[in-house]
Amino acid sequence: MQSYNNNNKGFKGTNKNDKKGGEEKVFRGPFSSNVMGVPIVNAITGVKYPWNVGSFEENHLWKVANCTRFTPMTYFYDSPEQYEAYRRVELDPESKATWHTLQKQLNN
C-alpha cells in the first residue's frame, strides 16, 4: 500500500515522523465525498476522480458510508481491496465478488 500511496499526487504520508527535505509529512485524510454534484475524491489520497458524487459512474468505485457521527460521511476507494488494506479489515468475500462482477459488467 505504501508504494501505491507514494505514486499518488494527493498523498501526504502517514507517519508524522516521516521527513523529506526537512518537511514533515502528515496524512490529512480520510477524505470524504458528501456533496452531490462535486468531483469524487479518493478517501486515502484525496486525488479527484473524473466523476461526480451521485453520478452513475460512482458505481466504478467501492463506496463506504460512516454513520457513527451526527453527519454521515461517504468515502470512495478504488476497490474493496484498497479499503481493506487502508482500514486493516477483512470484508465479506461475497460482497467483494459481487462488486468485481459489477465492474466487469460496467466495463463491457
Secondary structure, 3 states (H helix, E strand, C coil): CHHHHHCCCCCCCCCCCCEECCEECCCCCCCCCCCCCCEEEECCCCCEEEEECCCHHHHHCEEEEECCCCCCEEEEECCHHHHHHHHCCCCCHHHHHHHHHHHHHHCC
